[in-house]
Amino acid sequence: MTLANYQLSINFEQILALVKQLPYPEKLQLSQELEKEVLNSKLTALLESFRTDELSLETITQEVEAVRSEIHARKTSH
């Protein structure tokens, strides 16, 4: 069987009318798929907001080692 791609121009109201005709299980499935899409785009935006060229792996490693040393010093002083 050969798959073909088709495009159809419909507006939001038409999509909404079609969705309202779906049986409940399919509405639920559609809702879950839309939720995944939204979460994925929000996560991508969040990750992009934290992206920086100012931090190198070396800087992060130095900070981690400093915190580890501080924790170790606190444990051995008690």
C-alpha positions in Angstrom: 0.0 0.0 0.0 1.4 3.4 -1.0 1.0 6.3 1.4 0.1 9.7 0.0 0.3 13.0 1.7 -2.7 15.4 1.3 -3.2 18.9 2.6 -6.5 20.4 3.5 -7.1 24.0 4.4 -9.6 24.3 7.3 -10.0 26.8 10.0 -10.1 26.4 13.8 -13.9 26.3 14.0 -14.0 23.5 11.5 -11.4 21.5 13.4 -13.3 22.1 16.6 -16.5 20.9 15.0 -14.7 17.7 13.8 -13.2 17.1 17.3 -16.7 17.4 18.9 -17.9 14.6 16.7 -15.1 12.2 17.9 -16.0 9.5 20.4 -14.8 10.0 23.9 -11.8 7.7 23.7 -10.5 9.5 20.6 -11.1 12.9 22.3 -9.0 11.6 25.2 -6.3 10.4 23.0 -6.2 13.7 21.1 -6.1 15.6 24.4 -3.1 13.6 25.5 -1.3 14.2 22.2 -1.9 17.9 22.4 -0.7 17.9 26.0 2.5 16.2 24.9 3.0 18.9 22.3 2.5 21.7 24.7 4.8 20.2 27.3 7.4 19.6 24.8 7.4 23.1 23.5 7.4 24.5 27.1 10.3 22.3 28.0 12.2 23.4 24.9 11.6 27.0 25.7 12.7 26.5 29.3 15.9 24.8 28.2 16.6 27.5 25.7 16.2 30.2 28.4 19.0 28.4 30.4 21.4 28.0 27.5 24.5 30.1 27.8 28.0 30.3 26.5 29.2 31.9 29.7 29.6 28.6 31.6 32.2 26.1 30.6 32.4 22.5 31.8 35.6 23.5 33.6 33.8 26.3 35.5 31.0 24.0 36.5 33.5 21.3 37.6 35.4 23.8 39.7 32.2 24.9 41.4 31.1 21.3 42.1 34.5 20.5 43.6 34.3 23.6 45.8 30.9 22.6 47.1 32.1 19.1 47.7 35.1 20.3 49.7 32.9 22.6 51.8 30.5 19.7 52.6 33.4 17.4 53.4 35.0 20.0 55.7 31.6 20.4 57.5 31.4 16.6 58.0 34.9 16.2 59.4 34.6 19.2 61.8 31.7 17.6 63.6 
